[in-house]
Amino acid sequence: MSDVELTAAEAARWALRAGLPLESERHAEVAATANHIHAVVRTLRELDFGETPPATHTIEAGATDGSL
């Protein structure tokens, strides 16, 4: 992952490419959010989990409404 931050113009261009045109006043907010997400992912990738096994997930037998 690159350390270069996404600009407001780039965020608008990527959103449009994905079929999600943004109002001009939202470009900076979207860029800031994307940059924050990239920073969090970058931090998570640096973690050494070593021998930590993956988490397990179980569903209670009584849950029939789709909630977990």
C-alpha positions as CSV (number, residue, x, y, z in Angstrom):
1,M,0.0,0.0,0.0
2,S,1.3,3.4,-0.9
3,D,1.9,6.1,1.8
4,V,0.7,8.8,-0.7
5,E,-2.7,10.2,0.4
6,L,-5.7,10.3,-1.9
7,T,-6.6,13.8,-3.0
8,A,-10.2,15.1,-3.2
9,A,-10.0,15.1,-7.0
10,E,-8.7,11.6,-7.1
11,A,-11.5,10.5,-4.7
12,A,-14.1,12.1,-7.1
13,R,-12.5,10.4,-10.1
14,W,-12.5,6.9,-8.4
15,A,-16.1,7.3,-7.2
16,L,-17.2,8.3,-10.7
17,R,-15.4,5.3,-12.1
18,A,-17.2,3.1,-9.7
19,G,-20.5,4.6,-10.8
20,L,-21.0,6.7,-7.6
21,P,-20.8,10.3,-8.7
22,L,-20.2,12.7,-5.7
23,E,-21.4,16.2,-5.1
24,S,-18.4,18.5,-5.1
25,E,-18.6,19.4,-1.4
26,R,-18.2,15.7,-0.5
27,H,-14.9,15.1,-2.3
28,A,-12.7,16.1,0.6
29,E,-14.7,14.1,3.1
30,V,-14.6,11.0,1.0
31,A,-10.8,11.4,0.4
32,A,-10.3,11.9,4.2
33,T,-12.3,8.8,5.0
34,A,-10.5,6.7,2.4
35,N,-7.1,7.9,3.7
36,H,-8.2,6.9,7.3
37,I,-9.3,3.5,6.1
38,H,-5.9,3.0,4.3
39,A,-4.1,4.0,7.5
40,V,-6.0,1.5,9.6
41,V,-5.5,-1.3,7.1
42,R,-1.7,-0.4,6.9
43,T,-1.5,-0.7,10.7
44,L,-3.3,-4.1,10.7
45,R,-1.0,-5.4,8.1
46,E,2.0,-4.6,10.2
47,L,0.7,-6.7,13.2
48,D,2.4,-10.0,13.8
49,F,-0.2,-12.6,14.8
50,G,2.4,-15.3,14.9
51,E,0.8,-18.5,16.0
52,T,-2.6,-17.0,16.8
53,P,-5.3,-19.3,15.5
54,P,-8.2,-17.8,13.6
55,A,-11.3,-16.9,15.6
56,T,-14.3,-19.2,15.5
57,H,-17.9,-18.2,15.2
58,T,-20.9,-20.1,16.4
59,I,-24.6,-19.4,16.0
60,E,-26.9,-20.0,18.8
61,A,-29.4,-22.8,18.1
62,G,-32.4,-20.6,19.1
63,A,-31.7,-17.7,16.6
64,T,-34.2,-18.1,13.9
65,D,-34.7,-14.5,12.9
66,G,-31.3,-14.1,11.1
67,S,-29.6,-12.2,14.0
68,L,-26.3,-13.4,15.3
